[in-house]
Amino acid sequence: MNVGKSGYRVFSANSTAACTELANRITDATFCFHSYTIETRVDVKESVRGQDIFIIQTIPRDVNTAIMELLVMAYALKTSCAKNIIGVIPYFPYSKQCKMRKRGSIVCKLLASMLAKAGLTHIITMDLHQKEIQGFFSFPVDNLRASPFLIQYIQEEIPDYRNAIIVAKSPSAAKRAQSYAERLRLGLAVMHGEAQCSESDMADGRHSPPFVRNTTGHPGLELPLMMAKEKPPITVVGDVGGRIAIIVDDIIDDVEDFVAAAEILKERGAYKIYIMATHGLLSAEAPRLIEESAIDEVVVTNTVPHEVQKLQCPKIKTVDVSMILAEAIRRIHNGESMAYLFRNITVDD
């Protein structure tokens, strides 16, 4: 294994070939070290004492295996007296489970505790689902942004992008969409409401407690009637007629909502529809649904392996973000400021 003169190494997990490919891209970008692969039964064959170790782990479909692999690798390096163990996890798993729902658990917080216990001292990730997730960790977290790469793709690969409009799929995504719109100097539209009979009603406790008055409590206690939340059908705030509609989000997983949004935008006059997202999980029937939908192109980064989905759907395009990960590694090891990587990035991005 080749080691950089300044004493740091990059370890690539074995979870997928895409993880090794990303590690190779990162190491090629730094020009001074090479990736090294170890297995999950970890036996560190060379000394790492006093060195900075970077573990690159992408998250494939088998999420729990990848997490366990990362934990075992980190613990092996910790017991081998590595100085710092930095996890490079472009997509942080379970990031959507970052708040309490009904009687569920906050899995993201649990995972943060497990990583700290295994020996990680720092994490480099990209576009956390909620920025507040950084507060779950007892060590530094660098939450990089993919938006500069996606904006560059819009400017270079979308013909007549000046006639485009940035669309937020929901009011919660409006701040992110506004950030894109301001940097591209484009208009902004926001979609509000939801498809009727949405399965999310059953999952988020919107109709719990039931729409009845509880009379079984204390005889003198009468609680106010709790009304169930209702959302109107999907509507678009903003003019998309004769425009290219670009929907931006952080994660594209189950695509039913995106397909429904694309249909609404087509009805409102948009003549092309692009989806831009950082993490392309693209679960279940996503490639088939995208191929059969009104969506013209789905653009995601290589934070998550999705080679199989690209073979199933030619509409899926990939943007490489290895350069920013490589620069983050270099700056962290050299003790340089990370501010350069966040230039022209708004707080809401």
Disulfide bonds with the S-S distance in Angstrom:
none
